[in-house]
């Protein structure tokens, strides 16, 4: 079953890593999810989402979807500190787009 998550080209790359590297909706800054700065992550995603003409949703939704996708795909491989940084980036992204908190 796990083999289904791998690509058929023999390299063993996961499709989720490919999406993060080569999103069809957003042109992401290289290694942005490796940043320890939630503000930098949020601002980079905001710039990418606003600049993209290939996205299907509004910029905020596209940016938040990409961040959530990354967090979900990393799953239990994220350290608690890394998860906190990425969750803080969600809050910064909401602020950057003038959206209210999680509770709406």
C-alpha positions in Angstrom: 0.0 0.0 0.0 2.8 2.4 0.8 4.2 1.9 -2.7 1.2 3.6 -4.1 2.4 6.9 -2.5 5.6 6.6 -4.4 6.2 7.7 -8.0 6.4 5.2 -10.8 9.7 6.5 -12.1 11.8 4.3 -9.7 13.3 7.2 -7.7 11.0 6.5 -4.8 10.1 10.2 -4.5 6.8 10.9 -2.8 4.1 12.7 -4.7 3.6 15.1 -1.7 7.2 16.2 -1.9 6.8 16.8 -5.6 3.7 19.0 -5.0 5.6 21.0 -2.4 8.5 21.6 -4.8 6.5 22.1 -8.0 3.1 23.3 -7.0 0.9 24.0 -10.0 -0.9 26.8 -8.2 2.0 28.6 -6.4 5.6 29.3 -7.2 7.1 28.8 -3.8 10.3 30.4 -2.6 13.0 27.7 -2.2 13.1 26.1 1.2 10.6 28.5 2.7 9.1 25.8 4.9 12.6 25.3 6.5 12.5 28.8 7.9 12.4 29.3 11.6 10.6 32.6 11.2 6.7 32.3 11.0 6.5 35.9 9.7 8.9 35.1 6.8 6.9 31.9 5.9 3.6 33.8 5.9 4.9 36.7 3.9 6.5 34.4 1.3 3.3 32.4 0.9 1.3 35.6 0.6 3.6 37.0 -2.1 3.4 33.7 -4.0 -0.4 33.5 -3.7 -0.9 37.0 -4.8 1.5 36.8 -7.7 0.2 33.5 -9.1 -2.3 33.5 -11.9 -2.7 29.7 -11.9 -4.4 29.4 -8.6 -8.1 28.5 -8.5 -9.1 30.0 -5.1 -8.5 33.4 -3.6 -4.9 34.1 -2.6 -5.5 33.6 1.2 -7.1 30.1 0.6 -4.3 29.1 -1.7 -1.6 30.1 0.7 -3.3 28.6 3.7 -4.0 25.4 1.8 -0.3 25.0 0.8 0.8 25.6 4.4 -1.8 23.1 5.8 -0.8 20.6 3.1 2.8 20.8 4.2 2.0 20.4 7.9 -0.3 17.4 7.2 2.1 15.6 4.9 5.0 16.0 7.4 2.7 14.6 10.1 4.6 13.0 13.0 7.9 13.7 11.4 7.6 17.3 12.6 9.3 18.1 15.9 7.1 19.9 18.4 9.1 23.1 17.9 8.8 22.9 14.1 5.0 22.3 14.3 4.7 25.4 16.6 6.6 27.5 14.1 4.4 26.3 11.2 1.2 26.8 13.2 2.4 30.3 14.2 2.9 30.9 10.4 -0.8 30.2 9.9 -1.7 32.9 12.4 0.7 35.3 10.7 -0.8 34.4 7.4 -4.3 35.2 8.7 -2.9 38.6 10.0 -1.2 39.3 6.7 -4.5 38.9 4.8 -6.6 40.7 7.4 -8.5 37.6 8.4 -9.8 36.7 11.8 -8.4 33.9 14.0 -9.3 30.2 13.8 -12.7 30.6 15.3 -13.6 33.2 12.5 
